[in-house]
Every structure is written in C-alpha cells, then in structure tokens.
Amino acid sequence: MTTTNVAEIIRKVQQIQIVANRTVNDLFAGQYKSVFRGRGMEFDEVRQYQPGDDIRTIDWNVTARTGDCFIKRYCEERELTVLFLVDVSASGLFGSTRQSKLDLVIELAAMLMFSALKNNDKVGLVTFCDDVVEFIPPRKGKAHVLRMIRQLVDIDPIARDTNIQAALEFLNRVQKRRAVVFLVSDFLGDLPRKTLAISNRRHDLTAITVSDPREDELPDVGFVTLRDAETGEIVEVDTRHPEVRALFARHGERRRESLADQLAKLGVDRLPVDTHGDYLLSLRKFFKMRERRFR
C-alpha cells in the first residue's frame, strides 16, 4: 500500500469518526442502551429480607450464618458482545448518488460501533463474500473500533457471489455466547432460511438491508449496458420502452417484498437503508420499534 493510500484511508476514518461521534452523542445517547439487552441477570448484592420480597430469592447460606433472613439481588447484565457481519461483494460498489452502498454501510456500521463503544460493549467484525474474508474478534476500546473502521474503508470488494450461509455458519462456530449481530448486505441472492433461523435463536440478529433506487427502476435513457458486479454477466437493455421499465420495477418491488416477508416469518428484525434516503431516520424508526417491543 502506498503512502498516498494510507493517508487517504486515515483521512476517511477521521471524517467517519467525527460524524459518528457527533451523531451518537446528539441523537442516540441512551437509545442504543435501551433497545439491546444484556445476556441475562448478574448478582448485585445481598440485603436483609423485607416484607413483600420473593422468598425464592432468599440466600439460605447467609441467612444460616447470620441468623437473619437475607435475599440475593440481581441486576441486568448490560455488557454486550456486538458483531458485524458485512457483505463485501462487488455489488456494494454500486451507487447512483454521492455514495455507494458500501460507503453507506461503513457510515452506518461506524455509528453503531461508536454506540457500542459508548456503552462499553465488546465489538467484532466478520467480512464475507463467497466465504469469510476476515474475522476481528470482539474486544473493547476506541483503538479497536477504529481498527475495524479502517479495515472496512480499505476493503477491496470481491467479484463473486455472496454466500450469507457461510458467514452465519462461521458466526455460530466462533461465537458460542449470545451476541447482538448485525448482518449487513444488499441480500441480492437467495436467503439461507434454515441457517438464519438457527442464528436468530442463538443471537439477537438484525438484518440491515442496503439498497439503491436504481436497482429497482430504470430511467428512460435509451440503450444501456448492464454488468453484474459479482458474476460479470453483461446484458443490453432498451430503456425507451415503458414495458421494459415497468417490468424492471415490478421485479424490484417483488424482490423487496419477498425479502421483507421472509425475514418477518423468520422473526429476524430488519433495518432497511438506501443510498438516497436518510439512514439516521431509518435508525430512529428501528430504535423506536425495539423500544415499543420491550415495553
């Protein structure tokens, strides 16, 4: 890697860090903490029994030793392990506005990583395409988060078919304890329904579905040549015909509806974002949905 490339990566990471930190502090302070639960309950203290306390919480060892009745108190274990499974296939390079789908993924992942950092959680990263590309095990700390963001900024997208199943199977092998998992992809291929269901039972799984409007609609610009970024397949399309544009739009709409329907049936939370929209608005809606559920 050249000195110029290193300097450019550092500049991009610094920009992302500034934006993410500001947004986390201004918008999401407390929300992240409220919508993701800890692994369970941890011991807090022993105190004397009071009328109305649940007798099932009596600590019989301390009670026998002191002669007074004592109970155990517990609090929610707040520390989480957060894992990002990020699709780095070449389709992420597509974008019809100022940013590509991959640029959007990096910004959103950074936002959530800094939210986890603020909550003192462990954060890890799995990048994948047709197989797992790299695994950065969960750890705490700002330096660790910046390392993962640098890794995403420096990604060289891979021109192969996406294999979500391989990423989920890897997750289930390496992460034995329950974790908060963000599966980030454009989900252009088939869903591995069985593996998704297993992963969702073991972990708190959210599918972040990334899209660009030009994937679902064609402008009237005459003949265009389209190339599949992952397979290399090339087709020519005459966009002057309304029927062609309508067929393309219907196909995109069916694909979106099918994805949302399959994830809902599997009980997997979905956070949809696109390169034309405001992903902060999508994130707020997602947080509010989670808050309503837990209330």
N, C-alpha and C positions, 0 to 999 in steps of 0.2 A: 504494500500500500504506500502511495506517495505521500510526501509531506502535505501537499495540497489537499488530498483526500482526507487525511487525518484532521486537518484544520477545518474543513467543511463539515465533517461529522461532529466535531466538538461544537462548532457554531450552531448546528441544528439542534443538538442536545441541549445547549444552553437556552435556546429560544423555547423549546418544548418545556423545559424545566420552569422557566419564568411564567409561561402561560398556565401550565398545570398547577403550580403552587398558588398563583393568584386565584384561580378558579376554585380550587379546593378550599382555600381559606374563606372566600367570599360566598360561595354558593352551597358547598356540600359539607361544611363543618357540622358534624353531628348526624347528618342523614346517612352517610355510609355506615356509621356505627350502629344506627338503629335498624337497618334493613338486613344486616348479615349477623347471624347469631354465632355464638361460640360453640365449642364442641360439646358442651354439657354444663354440669354444675361442679364447682370445686369447693373444697372445705374452706370456710371463712373463720369461724371461731366457735368456742364453747361458752354458753352462758346459762345462768340459772333458769329453771323452768318457771314459766308464768302461766296463770290460768288462761286457757284457750289455746295453748301450744299443742301441736300434734304430738301425741305420745309416741308415735313411731320414730320421732327424731331424738328420743332420749338416748344419751350416751351412758350406757349402763356401767362401763368401766369407771368413768369419772364419778358417777353417782355413787357407786360402791366404795370408791376410795375416799370421797369427801363426806359422805353421809347426807349430802344434799342432792336434790334432783337437778341434773344439768341436761341440756339438749345441744345437739350439733346444729350449727347454722351453715348454710351454703350460699354461694353467690354464683351468678352465671360466669362461666369461664370465657372471657372476652377475647383472648388471644386466638387469632385465626391463622390458618395457612391458606394463602391465596395463590392459585396457579393460573397462568395464562397459557392457553393452547392456541397458537397463532398460525394460521394458514399463510405460508409464504410462497404459494404458487404464483406463476407469472400473470394470472388473471388479475392479481392485485395491482398491477401497474396501470390498469385502465382507469381513466377519469376524464370526464368531459367538461370539467370546470377547472378551478385553480389547483385542485388537489386530486390525487389518485385515491383509489380505495385503500391502498397500503398507507398513504400519508394519513388518512383518516384513522386507520387502525392504530397507528403509532401514537397519535394525539390522544385518542380515547384510552388506550392502554396506559399511557403515562398518567392520565388523570386518575384512573383507578388505582394505579400503583402508588401514587403520592397520597391518595386517600388511605390506602392500607398502611403506608409508612406513618402517617399521622396517628393511626390507631395502634401503632407498634406491632403490626402483624408481620408474619413471615411471607415473603413473596418469591415465587419461582416462575420460570418461563420454559415452555416447550415450543419450539418452532418445528413445523412439519410441512411436507408436501406429499409425495407418494410414500414417504416414510418419515420417521422422526429425523430432523436435521440436527438439532442441538437441544440439550437439556441443561438448564441452570437451576440447580436445586434451591428450594426455598430457604431464604435467610432474611435477617432483619438489617435495617440500616440504609441510610441515604446513598452511600457509595455503591451498595449492591443494586439499588433501584436504578441509579444512573448507568451502571454497567449493563443492565438489561435493556434500557432505552437505547444506549449506544449500539447494542447488538441488533436491535430492530432497525435503527437508522442505517446501519451498514449492511443490511440484508441484500443479497443478490438473488432476486426472485427466480424460481426454478420452473422451467417449461416442461412440467409433467403433470399428469392427472393427480388431483387431490385425493388423499386417502385418509378420511376422517377416522375410519375404524382403527387404523394403525396407531394414530395419536391417542385415541381413547384406551386402547388395549395397553399401550405404554403407560398411560396415566394410572390405570388400575394396578399395574405391576409395581410401579415405583412409589405410589402414594397410598399407603395402607390405611392411614387415619383419615377421617372425614375432612374435606377441604372445600373451600369456595373455589369453584372452577369457572373461568370464562373461556368458552370455546368460540374463537373469533375466525369467521370465514365468510366468503360470499355464497357458500353452500350451492354451488352450481352443479354438483354431482348428486348421486343418489345418497340418501341418508342411511347409515347403518343402524336401523331401528333397534335391534336387539342390544347392540353394544351401547347405544345411547341410553336405553332403559336401565341397563346394569350400572352405568356410570352415574346416572341420575339418582339411583337408590343409594349408592355409596357416598356421593358427594352432593353439595349444593351447586347444581350445574345451571349455568346461564348460557344460552346461545346468542352471541352477538352477530346478527346477520347484516352484512355490509353489502351495499348495492350502489349502482349509479343509474340514474334515469335513462340514459342512452342504451342500457341493456334491455330495456322494456319498450322502447319506442324509437322509430326511425324518422328522421326529418326528410322532407322532400328535397333531395339534393342530386337526383339523377342516379347514374350508375356508381356504386361504391363497392370496393373490395374489402371483405371482412376476413380476418385471420384469427383463428382460435389460438389464444396465447399459450395454452397448455399443450395442445395436440399439434399445432402448426397447420391444421386444415384451413384451406382458403376457399371462399365462395364469393361469387359476384351477385349483387342484388340491385335490381332497378327500383329505386325508391320513389319513382314518379307515380307508380300505380297505387291508388288508395287501398286496393285489396291487399297488396303486399304489406303495406304499413299496418293495416288493421290486423292481419294475420300475425304479424310480429308482436303487436301489442297484446293480442289475446293470449299468445303463447307465454309472454312475460307475466301477464296477470294470473294465468293458471299456475305457473311455476311458483309465484309468490304465495298464492292462496294455498297451494298444496304443502309448501314448506311450513307455513304458519299452522295449518291443520295438523300435520304430522307431529310437530313439536308439542302442540297443545294436547294431543292424545297421549303423548309420552309423559306429560307433566313437566316438560322442560320449559323453564322461563325463557322468554325471547326478548331481546333488546334490539329492535331494528334501527339501523342508522344508514344514511346515504350521503353521497358527496355533495348534493345540492341542499340538503336540509341542515338544521341546527342540531348537532348531536347533543348539545347541552340540554335542549328541550326534551329530547328523547330520554336522556339520562334522568331528568327530573320526573318525567312520567313513570319511568321504571321504578325509581325510588318510592314514589307515592303508591304505586301498585303493591310493592313489597310491604310498605308500612301498613296499608289497609289490611292486607292478609294477616299480618302478625297481630294486629289489634283485634 
